Amino acid sequence: MLVLLFTSILTHSQDVKVKSGKILLDGKEVGRISDNKQVYTFSSLDGKALFTTQQKAKTLIDGSTSNWLVVTDLSDNKTND
């Protein structure tokens, strides 16, 4: 059973890479990414900005750090924060 599960996962996996600001899925360009001071903007192939991500961090009382991403939809400026 496990062999079938892993075989299925491996045969349907996709290769995602980022090179020179281009997002490549199985070698085909599907979008663009740019960054400006830790704010990453994801755009369509025609250059229309779709959403941004920004990493946030907070030091907790016990000295550990909590990290999260704030995603902003640029069509309506709604965030998950």
C-alpha positions in Angstrom: 0.0 0.0 0.0 2.8 2.4 0.9 4.6 1.7 -2.4 1.5 2.7 -4.3 1.1 5.9 -2.3 4.8 6.9 -2.9 4.6 5.9 -6.5 1.5 8.1 -7.0 3.1 11.1 -5.2 6.4 10.8 -7.2 4.7 10.5 -10.6 2.4 13.5 -10.1 4.9 15.8 -8.4 5.8 19.0 -10.2 9.1 20.8 -10.4 8.8 24.4 -9.2 11.8 26.7 -9.6 12.5 30.4 -9.4 15.1 31.8 -11.8 15.8 35.5 -12.5 12.4 36.5 -11.1 10.5 34.0 -13.2 8.4 31.2 -11.6 8.9 28.0 -13.5 6.6 25.0 -13.2 8.0 21.9 -14.9 10.3 24.3 -16.9 7.4 26.5 -18.2 7.1 30.1 -17.0 3.8 30.6 -15.1 4.4 33.8 -13.2 6.9 36.4 -11.9 8.2 37.4 -8.5 10.1 40.5 -7.3 11.1 41.6 -3.9 11.6 45.0 -2.3 12.9 44.9 1.3 11.4 41.5 2.2 8.0 42.2 0.5 7.6 39.8 -2.3 5.2 40.6 -5.2 3.8 37.8 -7.3 2.7 38.8 -10.8 1.1 37.2 -13.8 3.0 36.7 -17.0 1.6 40.0 -18.4 3.1 41.8 -15.4 -0.1 42.4 -13.4 0.6 42.3 -9.7 -1.6 39.8 -8.0 -0.6 39.5 -4.4 2.3 40.3 -2.0 3.8 38.4 0.9 5.7 39.8 3.9 7.4 37.9 6.6 6.6 39.0 10.2 8.3 37.9 13.4 7.6 38.4 17.1 9.7 37.5 20.1 7.7 35.7 22.7 8.1 36.0 26.5 10.0 32.7 26.7 12.6 34.1 24.2 11.4 32.0 21.2 10.4 33.6 18.0 7.1 33.3 16.2 7.2 33.8 12.4 4.3 34.1 9.9 3.5 35.5 6.5 1.1 38.2 5.7 -0.5 37.8 2.3 -2.2 40.7 0.7 -4.6 40.3 -2.3 -3.9 43.4 -4.5 -7.3 43.3 -6.2 -9.0 44.3 -2.9 -6.2 44.9 -0.4 -7.5 42.2 1.9 -4.9 40.4 4.1 -4.8 37.3 6.2 -3.3 39.3 9.1 
